Amino acid sequence: MATDPIPSSLFQSAVFDEYLDNARMHAGHYLRRLPDRHVAARAGRDELLSALRMPLPQHGDEGGEVIDLLAQQAERGAVACNSPRYFGFVVGGAYPVALAADWLVSTWDQNAGIYAISPLVSVVEEIAGQWLLDLFDLPRESGVGFVTGCQMANFTCLAAARHQMLRRAGWDVEADGLQGAPRLHVVASAESHVTIDVALRYLGLGTRSVHRVETDAQGRMNADRLRKVVASIEGPMIVCAQAGNVNTGAFDPLREVAEVVRERGAWLHVDGAFGLWARASESLRGLADGIELADSWATDAHKWLNVPYDCGVAIVRHAQDHREAMTSQAAYLIQTHGEERDAVDWVPEFSRRARGVPVYATLRALGKGGVQDLIDASCERARQMADALRTADGVQVLNDVVLNQVLVRFGDDDDLTRAVIAGVQRDGTCWLGGTTWQGKAAMRISVSNWATSEDDAERSVAAILRVFHALHAAAGTA
Ligand SMILES: *Cc1c(COP(=O)(O)O)cnc(C)c1O
């Protein structure tokens, strides 16, 4: 039935309540089932298309029915990646207060780009940014931008780096672009995350000419090699280091790296998508020793802080360079000239979601102690799983479990390892993925969810070993 135009009296009618109550009911159902449901998706593209696809109708369906349909399809079509037994990639699950704050964000529907549209969001994000600097113990005068994820955080930080390094070489990259610009060298760890390469592509710096620095068995940048590489290149330079290798969780030797980079007068950027959170834990912060000497830091809130997707954070020591690389001005924009903060000055987006609000809510509800407990507990569960797995015959843990990441190999065999991973995914008790680590197939376990308990870790290990033993027995009898 067509309902156009929708009268504003709908605000007073029961329509919002009816839809929201319906969504609330579906959400409650989804969340209650989450800890016990099959973790993988059960429906694939064909099933979902046949349930959801139709020619775009001339007259729309009733809204409540549309919500029912989507909720129904999530039962089989969604992966329970916010389940306490989801260990794939590096993925958190929405913490309760973060989810509730995110609902408010959608309800308020603020365009968080400029203060003039939302003093509330501007102030909340200003505070959330200061809290993060305090939590990570980074320079309090740094610029902070809430972006979609660490991909865009890397982009934003590297844009600020490009701005400063070329300005110091007498070049205005925002006005003149890169054509005819002095050569800007990029040095990165051989193990840098793929999103660093993507950011370099977006920034016109390309990937082919990146100077790659060798890493050790844990994936840590070799500082002596870095020193040699840096000494062999002249001109403006950006060095990309890493806090938290996506496979092993290892940290580059950041203090040494920072000293080399500072001596050279280059810019040091650190990708700390999840590793930066080690700074919130007294027992782990030594891993990130020296990180405070960097010029910029990229991290995620949707991973280890467990806010709902999406939220990354770009932090730049030199706020002026950060702002000059990002700011946009247009005649109709009402930008502030005082203390008030316009998000457009700090992020690539123009119109944007108020993604700093769930960060504020979560930090306020957890406090420093709560964040520390969350980080420590994830690492404790990772160690628990590694210890239980490595005691089984034929199972190897390939990395030093320094953080929340574990690499596991079965029968010292690529095919068997991949078969175990596929078998565990089918089994549905937990979900984890695979990788190739230094030429060998490995299972990746990443513990990043606030809800993962000792019992979840135990049940998951049991499922992994059950699948491994069954495959092993089948191979023996074949
Ligand atoms: C996840 C990750 C990224 C990319 O973050 P997104 O939030 O997916 O954009 C970058 N670097 C590292 C080390 C990561 O783990």
The ligand as an SDF file (V2000), in Angstrom:
LIG
                    3D

 15 15  0  0  0  0  0  0  0  0999 V2000
   41.9500   -4.9450   10.7650 C   0  0  0  0  0  0  0  0  0  0  0  0
   43.2400   -4.2820   10.5020 C   0  0  0  0  0  0  0  0  0  0  0  0
   43.3290   -3.1860    9.6340 C   0  0  0  0  0  0  0  0  0  0  0  0
   42.1470   -2.6790    8.8390 C   0  0  0  0  0  0  0  0  0  0  0  0
   41.1350   -2.2460    9.6910 O   0  0  0  0  0  0  0  0  0  0  0  0
   39.6220   -2.0540    9.1920 P   0  0  0  0  0  0  0  0  0  0  0  0
   38.9340   -1.6340   10.4390 O   0  0  0  0  0  0  0  0  0  0  0  0
   39.1710   -3.3610    8.6760 O   0  0  0  0  0  0  0  0  0  0  0  0
   39.6120   -0.9970    8.1450 O   0  0  0  0  0  0  0  0  0  0  0  0
   44.5520   -2.5720    9.5010 C   0  0  0  0  0  0  0  0  0  0  0  0
   45.6360   -3.0280   10.1450 N   0  0  0  0  0  0  0  0  0  0  0  0
   45.6060   -4.0930   10.9770 C   0  0  0  0  0  0  0  0  0  0  0  0
   46.8460   -4.5430   11.6680 C   0  0  0  0  0  0  0  0  0  0  0  0
   44.3920   -4.7630   11.1820 C   0  0  0  0  0  0  0  0  0  0  0  0
   44.3310   -5.8100   12.0070 O   0  0  0  0  0  0  0  0  0  0  0  0
  1  2  1  0
  2  3  1  0
  2 14  2  0
  3  4  1  0
  3 10  2  0
  4  5  1  0
  5  6  1  0
  6  7  2  0
  6  8  1  0
  6  9  1  0
 10 11  1  0
 11 12  2  0
 12 13  1  0
 12 14  1  0
 14 15  1  0
M  END
$$$$
